Amino acid sequence: MGAVGAGIHGPADNSDDFSRVVRCLRGLLFARRGDKLRRVISFVIPTLNERRTIETTLQSLSGYSGPHEIIVSDGNSKDGTVEVCRKYTDTVIVYTKPARQTIAMARNMGAAAATGDYLVFVDADVVIPDIDRFFDQAHQAFRAERGLVALTCRYQVSSEAARPVDRVFFTMLGLQFLLLNNILRIGAAGGEFQMIKADAFRKVDGFNESLAAAEDMDLFQRLSKIGRTRFVKNLTVYHTGRRAHAVGWPKLVWEWFSNTMSVWLFKRSASKEWKEIR
């Protein structure tokens, strides 16, 4: 069951009173038989000229049978991305200002329109196989651990695009997330998948829009100060691996490392711009 309504809209009304009323009505709409409520998921996908991959991602997310809404936050694409998204999404928000939009801005604009209990941020080339089982386990993780405010999972390149080296580096990334979230408790995640309690996201004021890169690591670090973040190793999402394949693993690892350290130490990203790769 998806959310009600579809189309292209401008930036959402951020009125707190309006948002509370909408969330209340959605909770009643998606109530289970009996006393329990089904928790609504808001999928938020930032896009910029993603026509080649976005339809597969939207088809994957649309397969979720639980209560949900799909929100695309578009950076003013010129390749027909928005037209593709209209077939699948509840809301498409298009950024039209002349200044370049950061991905943090795009995610925040999508989150501002969301009405769900959980915000799930994914990139525009991500696929989640067996999506109902995936989110059953994700919900179970939140129920099992009081104080858990956000989780991430394993990332792997889809079989049709994978190279042998991809599994090595993404396995290492997963070990890093395991260390930083589950052991050191200082938070870490990538843009491929983040599932966050909506109230916790708002409590830390969402993504830092001034960051061109490592905004995801920064967010999880701040979330770890108000609750627990966790890496769930038995959950996996798949993507195209396009950035690693385009720039090469050595350069990408250096960009990840330098931006993360700069954000953690100086509250600014090392990269001035996260270049578009399609």
Backbone as CSV, one residue per row, in Angstrom:
resi,resn,N_x,N_y,N_z,CA_x,CA_y,CA_z,C_x,C_y,C_z
1,MET,0.839,-1.181,0.000,0.000,0.000,0.000,0.879,1.237,0.000
2,GLY,0.775,2.051,-1.001,1.563,3.269,-1.054,0.825,4.421,-0.429
3,ALA,1.445,5.580,-0.452,0.821,6.777,0.069,-0.177,7.302,-0.938
4,VAL,-1.076,8.168,-0.492,-2.083,8.742,-1.356,-1.511,9.945,-2.079
5,GLY,-1.792,10.073,-3.375,-1.387,11.267,-4.106,-0.171,11.037,-4.974
6,ALA,-0.120,11.694,-6.115,1.030,11.587,-6.995,1.153,12.861,-7.793
7,GLY,2.376,13.110,-8.303,2.544,14.269,-9.155,3.818,14.992,-8.861
8,ILE,3.994,16.145,-9.493,5.166,16.972,-9.290,4.740,18.185,-8.489
9,HIS,5.461,18.444,-7.453,5.146,19.548,-6.568,6.396,20.353,-6.322
10,GLY,6.220,21.542,-5.858,7.341,22.343,-5.408,7.723,21.926,-4.016
11,PRO,8.683,22.657,-3.363,9.107,22.357,-2.001,7.919,22.291,-1.068
12,ALA,7.927,21.297,-0.185,6.784,21.030,0.677,6.631,22.108,1.733
13,ASP,5.366,22.288,2.190,5.076,23.176,3.307,5.672,22.556,4.563
14,ASN,6.490,23.316,5.279,7.179,22.776,6.443,6.447,23.043,7.740
15,SER,5.209,23.490,7.674,4.461,23.820,8.889,4.419,22.633,9.831
16,ASP,4.857,22.858,11.082,4.861,21.777,12.069,3.453,21.277,12.341
17,ASP,2.488,22.195,12.448,1.113,21.788,12.742,0.558,20.947,11.610
18,PHE,0.797,21.391,10.387,0.303,20.641,9.231,0.921,19.252,9.182
19,SER,2.238,19.170,9.410,2.928,17.881,9.372,2.402,16.934,10.434
20,ARG,2.135,17.469,11.625,1.620,16.609,12.695,0.252,16.049,12.329
21,VAL,-0.600,16.897,11.734,-1.939,16.438,11.341,-1.846,15.348,10.282
22,VAL,-0.973,15.581,9.283,-0.810,14.590,8.214,-0.306,13.269,8.775
23,ARG,0.720,13.331,9.665,1.265,12.091,10.232,0.202,11.347,11.034
24,CYS,-0.623,12.095,11.744,-1.690,11.458,12.529,-2.684,10.752,11.610
25,LEU,-3.115,11.438,10.538,-4.072,10.843,9.612,-3.489,9.615,8.921
26,ARG,-2.192,9.688,8.558,-1.563,8.530,7.925,-1.473,7.357,8.879
27,GLY,-1.220,7.638,10.154,-1.172,6.559,11.129,-2.495,5.842,11.240
28,LEU,-3.577,6.630,11.216,-4.909,6.027,11.269,-5.213,5.268,9.983
29,LEU,-4.809,5.838,8.856,-5.069,5.198,7.568,-4.436,3.828,7.472
30,PHE,-3.192,3.712,8.018,-2.438,2.470,7.857,-2.495,1.573,9.093
31,ALA,-3.506,1.793,9.952,-3.617,0.969,11.148,-3.922,-0.480,10.779
32,ARG,-3.267,-1.395,11.463,-3.568,-2.809,11.301,-4.865,-3.136,12.014
33,ARG,-5.433,-4.266,11.665,-6.552,-4.771,12.453,-6.044,-5.055,13.855
34,GLY,-6.774,-4.574,14.856,-6.314,-4.731,16.229,-5.685,-3.454,16.709
35,ASP,-4.803,-3.573,17.686,-4.245,-2.403,18.349,-2.935,-1.904,17.753
36,LYS,-2.252,-2.711,16.959,-0.920,-2.349,16.489,-0.999,-1.511,15.210
37,LEU,-0.084,-0.572,15.106,0.022,0.247,13.906,1.200,-0.222,13.065
38,ARG,1.017,-0.202,11.783,2.127,-0.488,10.888,2.932,0.791,10.732
39,ARG,4.212,0.695,10.844,5.076,1.857,10.777,5.297,2.250,9.319
40,VAL,5.049,3.508,9.019,5.128,3.992,7.644,6.570,4.351,7.287
41,ILE,7.009,3.908,6.127,8.340,4.221,5.621,8.227,5.276,4.523
42,SER,9.040,6.307,4.627,9.169,7.299,3.559,10.495,7.050,2.842
43,PHE,10.417,6.568,1.607,11.622,6.402,0.792,11.969,7.753,0.152
44,VAL,13.207,8.183,0.319,13.653,9.467,-0.240,14.837,9.201,-1.168
45,ILE,14.700,9.585,-2.437,15.747,9.342,-3.423,16.148,10.664,-4.069
46,PRO,17.397,11.114,-3.888,17.870,12.296,-4.607,18.255,11.915,-6.032
47,THR,17.916,12.757,-6.996,18.221,12.455,-8.395,18.795,13.670,-9.103
48,LEU,19.626,13.394,-10.087,20.114,14.398,-11.025,20.554,13.661,-12.286
49,ASN,19.726,13.744,-13.314,20.001,13.071,-14.589,20.226,11.569,-14.384
50,GLU,19.217,10.908,-13.828,19.314,9.491,-13.453,18.418,8.592,-14.302
51,ARG,18.077,9.022,-15.501,17.143,8.254,-16.325,17.601,6.810,-16.547
52,ARG,18.899,6.573,-16.630,19.410,5.231,-16.933,19.126,4.231,-15.822
53,THR,19.051,4.684,-14.574,18.947,3.742,-13.456,17.705,3.913,-12.594
54,ILE,17.072,5.083,-12.611,16.055,5.388,-11.608,14.827,4.481,-11.712
55,GLU,14.460,4.071,-12.917,13.253,3.256,-13.039,13.420,1.907,-12.332
56,THR,14.596,1.303,-12.461,14.841,0.033,-11.763,14.771,0.218,-10.256
57,THR,15.315,1.313,-9.758,15.247,1.598,-8.319,13.807,1.789,-7.871
58,LEU,13.030,2.559,-8.619,11.641,2.816,-8.243,10.790,1.549,-8.323
59,GLN,11.076,0.706,-9.297,10.359,-0.568,-9.376,10.648,-1.423,-8.146
60,SER,11.891,-1.417,-7.706,12.267,-2.176,-6.519,11.539,-1.661,-5.287
61,LEU,11.550,-0.367,-5.079,10.914,0.214,-3.891,9.392,0.059,-3.944
62,SER,8.820,0.158,-5.133,7.373,0.020,-5.280,6.891,-1.374,-4.928
63,GLY,7.808,-2.342,-4.933,7.445,-3.715,-4.579,7.222,-3.932,-3.102
64,TYR,7.530,-2.946,-2.275,7.321,-3.096,-0.833,5.828,-3.065,-0.526
65,SER,5.337,-4.064,0.182,3.900,-4.182,0.428,3.448,-3.470,1.694
66,GLY,4.379,-3.029,2.520,4.017,-2.310,3.730,3.628,-0.871,3.430
67,PRO,3.069,-0.163,4.402,2.694,1.239,4.193,3.921,2.090,3.916
68,HIS,3.861,2.857,2.844,5.036,3.616,2.459,4.664,4.750,1.521
69,GLU,5.593,5.655,1.332,5.507,6.669,0.301,6.888,6.772,-0.347
70,ILE,6.901,7.174,-1.607,8.154,7.341,-2.332,8.273,8.793,-2.743
71,ILE,9.397,9.405,-2.362,9.628,10.819,-2.641,10.922,10.955,-3.424
72,VAL,10.847,11.585,-4.571,12.041,11.885,-5.351,12.338,13.371,-5.209
73,SER,13.578,13.674,-4.865,14.031,15.064,-4.762,15.029,15.302,-5.884
74,ASP,14.582,15.998,-6.911,15.356,16.117,-8.143,16.080,17.462,-8.236
75,GLY,17.328,17.412,-8.698,18.154,18.606,-8.817,18.022,19.316,-10.150
76,ASN,16.816,19.238,-10.758,16.527,19.876,-12.049,17.195,19.121,-13.199
77,SER,16.863,17.848,-13.288,17.403,16.979,-14.341,16.970,17.439,-15.727
78,LYS,17.830,17.159,-16.711,17.556,17.542,-18.093,17.400,16.338,-19.025
79,ASP,17.374,15.133,-18.460,17.382,13.929,-19.302,16.084,13.137,-19.252
80,GLY,15.024,13.707,-18.704,13.767,12.978,-18.620,13.577,12.203,-17.335
81,THR,14.463,12.382,-16.365,14.339,11.671,-15.084,12.987,11.926,-14.432
82,VAL,12.581,13.175,-14.375,11.328,13.536,-13.696,10.145,12.838,-14.344
83,GLU,10.117,12.780,-15.661,8.997,12.135,-16.355,8.923,10.652,-16.023
84,VAL,10.075,9.985,-15.917,10.085,8.577,-15.507,9.550,8.439,-14.073
85,CYS,9.996,9.319,-13.197,9.609,9.222,-11.788,8.111,9.403,-11.583
86,ARG,7.477,10.204,-12.426,6.036,10.460,-12.262,5.210,9.184,-12.334
87,LYS,5.734,8.147,-12.976,4.988,6.896,-13.104,4.959,6.106,-11.802
88,TYR,5.868,6.424,-10.882,6.037,5.583,-9.705,5.882,6.323,-8.373
89,THR,6.129,7.613,-8.354,6.314,8.277,-7.076,5.093,9.021,-6.596
90,ASP,5.030,9.137,-5.287,3.977,9.913,-4.651,4.243,11.408,-4.797
91,THR,5.491,11.779,-4.707,5.865,13.195,-4.790,7.216,13.332,-5.471
92,VAL,7.299,14.262,-6.409,8.569,14.650,-7.003,8.765,16.134,-6.714
93,ILE,9.891,16.457,-6.078,10.214,17.844,-5.773,11.370,18.243,-6.678
94,VAL,11.212,19.320,-7.407,12.234,19.746,-8.359,12.885,21.042,-7.877
95,TYR,14.191,20.989,-7.763,14.982,22.159,-7.353,15.256,23.012,-8.584
96,THR,14.945,24.306,-8.515,15.067,25.153,-9.708,15.952,26.378,-9.498
97,LYS,16.597,26.500,-8.351,17.446,27.669,-8.117,18.721,27.573,-8.953
98,PRO,19.326,28.711,-9.288,20.527,28.671,-10.148,21.756,28.066,-9.474
99,ALA,21.896,28.221,-8.156,23.050,27.653,-7.444,22.960,26.130,-7.450
100,ARG,24.115,25.467,-7.599,24.136,24.003,-7.619,23.657,23.441,-6.285
101,GLN,22.824,22.459,-6.358,22.281,21.813,-5.162,23.231,20.725,-4.668
102,THR,23.513,20.713,-3.368,24.265,19.598,-2.800,23.314,18.432,-2.584
103,ILE,23.870,17.220,-2.500,23.014,16.067,-2.262,22.371,16.138,-0.884
104,ALA,23.032,16.799,0.068,22.436,17.007,1.388,21.188,17.860,1.279
105,MET,21.235,18.894,0.463,20.055,19.732,0.245,18.925,18.913,-0.362
106,ALA,19.262,18.077,-1.344,18.241,17.260,-2.003,17.579,16.308,-1.010
107,ARG,18.374,15.681,-0.174,17.804,14.753,0.799,16.944,15.488,1.824
108,ASN,17.388,16.653,2.267,16.596,17.420,3.224,15.274,17.884,2.620
109,MET,15.285,18.294,1.359,14.042,18.698,0.704,13.069,17.526,0.619
110,GLY,13.590,16.348,0.313,12.726,15.169,0.294,12.194,14.834,1.673
111,ALA,13.059,14.907,2.677,12.644,14.600,4.047,11.594,15.582,4.546
112,ALA,11.674,16.840,4.116,10.701,17.849,4.548,9.293,17.512,4.066
113,ALA,9.198,16.786,2.956,7.895,16.397,2.423,7.402,15.067,2.977
114,ALA,8.252,14.376,3.731,7.930,13.025,4.197,6.990,13.056,5.388
115,THR,6.134,12.044,5.471,5.185,11.929,6.580,5.325,10.614,7.337
116,GLY,6.314,9.804,6.973,6.458,8.484,7.585,7.138,8.504,8.932
117,ASP,7.094,7.346,9.612,7.762,7.159,10.907,9.258,6.953,10.723
118,TYR,9.643,6.381,9.558,11.044,6.148,9.233,11.357,6.808,7.894
119,LEU,12.542,7.389,7.807,13.055,7.901,6.547,14.099,6.915,6.036
120,VAL,13.928,6.458,4.813,14.895,5.557,4.180,15.485,6.290,2.986
121,PHE,16.757,6.643,3.095,17.467,7.334,2.020,18.243,6.305,1.205
122,VAL,18.013,6.298,-0.101,18.772,5.422,-0.998,19.227,6.235,-2.197
123,ASP,20.315,5.792,-2.825,20.761,6.416,-4.062,19.887,5.951,-5.225
124,ALA,20.022,6.641,-6.348,19.138,6.407,-7.486,19.524,5.201,-8.328
125,ASP,20.519,4.425,-7.893,20.880,3.197,-8.615,20.838,1.983,-7.690
126,VAL,20.061,2.068,-6.613,20.015,1.015,-5.590,18.812,0.099,-5.809
127,VAL,19.023,-1.192,-5.586,17.960,-2.196,-5.656,17.988,-3.005,-4.363
128,ILE,16.800,-3.302,-3.824,16.686,-4.100,-2.596,15.902,-5.375,-2.917
129,PRO,16.579,-6.500,-3.123,15.880,-7.753,-3.401,15.073,-8.221,-2.182
130,ASP,13.985,-8.944,-2.455,13.136,-9.480,-1.386,12.856,-8.383,-0.353
131,ILE,12.276,-7.303,-0.828,12.191,-6.085,-0.043,11.314,-6.225,1.199
132,ASP,10.272,-7.037,1.141,9.433,-7.217,2.334,10.218,-7.891,3.460
133,ARG,10.951,-8.927,3.123,11.772,-9.606,4.129,12.842,-8.663,4.667
134,PHE,13.435,-7.874,3.782,14.466,-6.915,4.180,13.930,-5.986,5.271
135,PHE,12.764,-5.395,5.049,12.260,-4.420,6.025,11.613,-5.078,7.240
136,ASP,11.171,-6.313,7.095,10.767,-7.047,8.307,11.950,-7.155,9.267
137,GLN,13.117,-7.484,8.729,14.311,-7.612,9.566,14.786,-6.247,10.074
138,ALA,14.659,-5.227,9.239,15.056,-3.887,9.682,14.158,-3.422,10.827
139,HIS,12.860,-3.605,10.693,11.940,-3.241,11.770,12.249,-4.029,13.041
140,GLN,12.575,-5.308,12.864,12.914,-6.143,14.013,14.140,-5.587,14.745
141,ALA,15.108,-5.082,14.003,16.303,-4.502,14.630,15.933,-3.295,15.491
142,PHE,15.027,-2.468,15.009,14.600,-1.318,15.802,13.816,-1.750,17.044
143,ARG,12.974,-2.770,16.890,12.202,-3.238,18.050,13.103,-3.892,19.085
144,ALA,14.155,-4.549,18.630,15.004,-5.321,19.535,15.942,-4.460,20.361
145,GLU,16.227,-3.245,19.906,17.229,-2.422,20.589,16.652,-1.063,20.948
146,ARG,16.332,-0.915,22.201,15.817,0.370,22.654,16.902,1.435,22.469
147,GLY,16.513,2.559,21.983,17.463,3.638,21.765,18.075,3.665,20.379
148,LEU,17.772,2.645,19.555,18.295,2.640,18.184,17.561,3.709,17.368
149,VAL,18.314,4.618,16.749,17.708,5.697,15.976,17.991,5.580,14.482
150,ALA,19.006,4.792,14.099,19.348,4.688,12.682,20.153,3.434,12.424
151,LEU,20.002,2.896,11.208,20.815,1.737,10.828,21.214,1.838,9.370
152,THR,22.282,1.135,9.059,22.700,0.946,7.682,23.027,-0.523,7.489
153,CYS,23.523,-0.903,6.326,23.680,-2.327,6.021,24.846,-2.518,5.063
154,ARG,24.981,-3.739,4.544,26.034,-4.054,3.578,25.659,-3.490,2.212
155,TYR,26.660,-3.003,1.486,26.483,-2.553,0.116,27.302,-3.477,-0.787
156,GLN,26.693,-3.928,-1.880,27.421,-4.716,-2.867,26.995,-4.284,-4.263
157,VAL,27.875,-4.496,-5.224,27.561,-4.174,-6.612,26.741,-5.315,-7.202
158,SER,25.715,-4.968,-7.962,24.845,-5.981,-8.565,25.651,-6.908,-9.471
159,SER,25.184,-8.132,-9.600,25.958,-9.179,-10.270,26.301,-8.828,-11.715
160,GLU,25.389,-8.150,-12.416,25.641,-7.850,-13.824,26.716,-6.773,-14.017
161,ALA,27.002,-5.998,-12.963,28.013,-4.937,-13.075,29.254,-5.203,-12.237
162,ALA,29.228,-6.220,-11.389,30.288,-6.432,-10.400,31.611,-6.848,-11.017
163,ARG,32.675,-6.340,-10.428,34.038,-6.763,-10.724,34.608,-7.406,-9.461
164,PRO,35.557,-8.322,-9.581,36.071,-9.013,-8.387,36.539,-8.071,-7.283
165,VAL,37.147,-6.954,-7.655,37.677,-6.038,-6.647,36.567,-5.331,-5.873
166,ASP,35.385,-5.217,-6.468,34.288,-4.516,-5.797,33.925,-5.173,-4.470
167,ARG,33.810,-6.490,-4.480,33.439,-7.196,-3.257,34.468,-6.976,-2.150
168,VAL,35.737,-6.925,-2.522,36.792,-6.706,-1.523,36.609,-5.356,-0.845
169,PHE,36.479,-4.298,-1.639,36.412,-2.953,-1.061,35.096,-2.721,-0.314
170,PHE,33.986,-3.248,-0.822,32.728,-3.031,-0.106,32.639,-3.898,1.150
171,THR,33.313,-5.028,1.165,33.410,-5.806,2.400,34.221,-5.032,3.443
172,MET,35.301,-4.402,3.015,36.093,-3.571,3.919,35.269,-2.396,4.441
173,LEU,34.440,-1.806,3.563,33.580,-0.707,3.997,32.589,-1.182,5.052
174,GLY,32.033,-2.380,4.855,31.126,-2.938,5.846,31.801,-3.149,7.189
175,LEU,33.032,-3.614,7.170,33.778,-3.795,8.428,34.007,-2.450,9.119
176,GLN,34.244,-1.407,8.322,34.394,-0.068,8.891,33.091,0.372,9.560
177,PHE,31.968,0.152,8.891,30.671,0.518,9.467,30.389,-0.283,10.741
178,LEU,30.759,-1.566,10.723,30.585,-2.402,11.914,31.376,-1.830,13.084
179,LEU,32.627,-1.472,12.837,33.485,-0.926,13.891,32.942,0.397,14.425
180,LEU,32.608,1.316,13.522,32.237,2.669,13.943,30.844,2.734,14.563
181,ASN,29.915,1.894,14.092,28.556,1.919,14.640,28.390,1.004,15.846
182,ASN,28.755,-0.256,15.687,28.403,-1.267,16.690,29.395,-1.356,17.838
183,ILE,30.651,-0.986,17.597,31.682,-1.134,18.626,32.083,0.222,19.219
184,LEU,32.550,1.132,18.359,32.978,2.443,18.861,31.805,3.394,19.115
185,ARG,30.697,3.139,18.468,29.458,3.895,18.672,29.609,5.373,18.317
186,ILE,30.293,5.646,17.213,30.425,7.036,16.781,29.726,7.280,15.447
187,GLY,29.106,6.261,14.872,28.252,6.430,13.710,28.978,6.492,12.378
188,ALA,28.416,5.824,11.365,28.970,5.860,10.008,27.966,5.225,9.049
189,ALA,27.856,5.794,7.858,26.976,5.231,6.828,27.329,5.861,5.497
190,GLY,26.873,5.234,4.424,27.031,5.777,3.085,25.676,6.140,2.507
191,GLY,25.701,6.761,1.329,24.461,7.207,0.726,23.601,6.096,0.152
192,GLU,24.184,4.913,-0.028,23.413,3.818,-0.641,22.192,3.429,0.179
193,PHE,22.330,3.422,1.515,21.177,3.051,2.347,21.337,3.593,3.764
194,GLN,20.327,4.306,4.202,20.228,4.749,5.589,18.761,4.685,5.995
195,MET,18.467,4.069,7.105,17.108,4.024,7.647,17.139,4.705,9.005
196,ILE,16.362,5.783,9.139,16.458,6.657,10.302,15.066,6.951,10.839
197,LYS,14.923,6.925,12.148,13.664,7.365,12.745,13.454,8.835,12.413
198,ALA,12.263,9.152,11.922,12.006,10.514,11.448,12.175,11.549,12.550
199,ASP,11.741,11.222,13.764,11.864,12.211,14.841,13.324,12.450,15.206
200,ALA,14.164,11.419,15.116,15.591,11.585,15.398,16.248,12.435,14.311
201,PHE,15.866,12.207,13.055,16.410,12.993,11.945,16.116,14.470,12.157
202,ARG,14.901,14.771,12.552,14.530,16.174,12.771,15.216,16.748,14.009
203,LYS,15.441,15.915,14.994,16.080,16.387,16.218,17.496,16.888,15.962
204,VAL,18.209,16.256,15.015,19.583,16.695,14.707,19.612,17.634,13.496
205,ASP,18.429,18.081,13.044,18.316,19.037,11.933,18.779,18.476,10.593
206,GLY,18.677,17.160,10.421,18.926,16.562,9.125,20.364,16.668,8.652
207,PHE,20.532,16.609,7.352,21.871,16.668,6.748,22.415,18.096,6.795
208,ASN,23.731,18.188,6.900,24.415,19.483,6.843,24.542,19.887,5.378
209,GLU,23.771,20.878,4.961,23.689,21.235,3.547,24.933,21.927,3.021
210,SER,25.824,22.335,3.898,27.055,22.984,3.443,28.109,21.985,2.975
211,LEU,27.872,20.685,3.236,28.860,19.665,2.904,28.633,19.140,1.487
212,ALA,29.672,19.192,0.663,29.588,18.639,-0.689,29.764,17.126,-0.688
213,ALA,30.395,16.586,0.353,30.652,15.147,0.458,30.726,14.759,1.930
214,ALA,30.607,13.468,2.206,30.651,12.907,3.564,29.532,13.428,4.445
215,GLU,28.476,13.935,3.834,27.314,14.388,4.617,26.627,13.221,5.314
216,ASP,26.734,12.018,4.746,26.135,10.831,5.350,26.901,10.406,6.607
217,MET,28.230,10.455,6.549,29.038,10.139,7.728,28.791,11.156,8.834
218,ASP,28.699,12.418,8.457,28.432,13.480,9.437,27.087,13.278,10.115
219,LEU,26.057,12.926,9.347,24.735,12.731,9.926,24.734,11.596,10.944
220,PHE,25.320,10.458,10.584,25.319,9.331,11.506,26.149,9.622,12.749
221,GLN,27.198,10.404,12.596,27.972,10.791,13.773,27.106,11.613,14.733
222,ARG,26.331,12.549,14.201,25.466,13.364,15.063,24.315,12.547,15.642
223,LEU,23.792,11.608,14.850,22.731,10.736,15.368,23.241,9.867,16.513
224,SER,24.515,9.459,16.442,25.069,8.600,17.488,25.152,9.312,18.837
225,LYS,25.019,10.631,18.837,25.078,11.393,20.086,23.722,11.469,20.787
226,ILE,22.648,11.107,20.069,21.321,11.131,20.688,20.720,9.732,20.817
227,GLY,21.387,8.728,20.291,20.899,7.354,20.357,21.915,6.406,19.739
228,ARG,21.479,5.171,19.492,22.370,4.172,18.903,22.211,4.144,17.390
229,THR,23.313,3.946,16.694,23.304,3.634,15.266,23.881,2.238,15.108
230,ARG,23.459,1.552,14.072,23.875,0.149,13.948,24.081,-0.228,12.490
231,PHE,25.098,-1.074,12.281,25.334,-1.750,11.010,24.733,-3.143,11.122
232,VAL,23.784,-3.478,10.246,23.113,-4.778,10.275,23.704,-5.632,9.158
233,LYS,24.548,-6.578,9.549,25.360,-7.301,8.562,24.574,-8.294,7.723
234,ASN,23.383,-8.702,8.170,22.618,-9.669,7.386,21.661,-9.009,6.403
235,LEU,21.752,-7.685,6.246,20.958,-6.975,5.253,21.893,-6.402,4.188
236,THR,21.500,-6.533,2.919,22.341,-6.068,1.815,21.503,-5.354,0.771
237,VAL,22.002,-4.208,0.294,21.423,-3.560,-0.876,22.451,-3.611,-2.002
238,TYR,21.963,-3.514,-3.230,22.826,-3.629,-4.394,22.746,-2.361,-5.249
239,HIS,23.861,-2.014,-5.868,23.914,-0.816,-6.699,24.855,-1.068,-7.864
240,THR,25.071,-0.042,-8.699,25.819,-0.247,-9.939,27.329,-0.154,-9.760
241,GLY,27.804,0.443,-8.666,29.239,0.631,-8.491,29.841,1.609,-9.472
242,ARG,29.020,2.486,-10.028,29.445,3.331,-11.150,30.566,4.300,-10.789
243,ARG,30.564,4.849,-9.575,31.614,5.821,-9.234,32.973,5.126,-9.139
244,ALA,33.008,3.990,-8.471,34.269,3.249,-8.364,34.780,2.836,-9.735
245,HIS,33.885,2.423,-10.610,34.282,1.987,-11.939,34.746,3.148,-12.811
246,ALA,34.187,4.341,-12.574,34.543,5.496,-13.396,35.860,6.138,-12.968
247,VAL,36.055,6.298,-11.662,37.251,7.021,-11.189,38.352,6.081,-10.726
248,GLY,38.012,4.817,-10.474,38.983,3.847,-9.967,38.946,3.778,-8.452
249,TRP,39.191,2.586,-7.934,39.100,2.386,-6.487,40.119,3.196,-5.691
250,PRO,41.372,3.288,-6.103,42.327,4.076,-5.303,41.880,5.523,-5.098
251,LYS,41.423,6.169,-6.178,40.984,7.559,-6.056,39.728,7.673,-5.206
252,LEU,38.783,6.732,-5.373,37.546,6.800,-4.607,37.803,6.597,-3.121
253,VAL,38.640,5.642,-2.778,38.957,5.413,-1.362,39.605,6.652,-0.757
254,TRP,40.494,7.290,-1.505,41.121,8.525,-1.011,40.071,9.624,-0.811
255,GLU,39.127,9.747,-1.741,38.075,10.754,-1.597,37.211,10.469,-0.374
256,TRP,36.852,9.206,-0.171,36.085,8.857,1.026,36.848,9.227,2.290
257,PHE,38.121,8.815,2.346,38.927,9.039,3.547,39.143,10.526,3.812
258,SER,39.568,11.267,2.795,39.884,12.682,2.994,38.650,13.490,3.361
259,ASN,37.520,13.194,2.745,36.297,13.927,3.071,35.783,13.586,4.462
260,THR,35.837,12.309,4.815,35.379,11.914,6.150,36.231,12.556,7.236
261,MET,37.532,12.495,7.095,38.409,13.077,8.109,38.241,14.588,8.187
262,SER,38.087,15.246,7.045,37.896,16.691,7.039,36.594,17.085,7.725
263,VAL,35.539,16.320,7.468,34.253,16.613,8.098,34.328,16.379,9.605
264,TRP,34.925,15.277,10.008,35.019,14.986,11.435,35.896,15.991,12.183
265,LEU,37.005,16.391,11.569,37.955,17.264,12.263,37.639,18.755,12.120
266,PHE,37.180,19.147,10.907,37.028,20.568,10.624,35.602,20.986,10.260
267,LYS,34.680,20.012,10.235,33.282,20.299,9.918,33.099,20.866,8.510
268,ARG,33.973,20.477,7.604,33.823,20.850,6.206,34.398,19.718,5.345
269,SER,33.856,19.556,4.159,34.345,18.490,3.275,35.584,18.945,2.527
270,ALA,36.455,17.997,2.215,37.658,18.308,1.453,37.320,18.625,0.001
271,SER,36.335,17.939,-0.547,35.906,18.188,-1.927,35.010,19.413,-1.990
272,LYS,35.228,20.262,-2.960,34.374,21.429,-3.165,33.080,21.044,-3.867
273,GLU,33.143,19.929,-4.597,31.983,19.471,-5.353,32.070,17.960,-5.518
274,TRP,30.946,17.261,-5.366,30.885,15.823,-5.610,30.388,15.650,-7.040
275,LYS,31.309,15.334,-7.941,31.004,15.391,-9.363,29.977,14.337,-9.771
276,GLU,29.130,14.739,-10.675,28.089,13.857,-11.199,28.704,12.793,-12.095
277,ILE,28.402,11.528,-11.808,28.875,10.411,-12.627,27.685,9.561,-13.002
278,ARG,27.444,9.421,-14.281,26.288,8.652,-14.734,26.740,7.619,-15.722
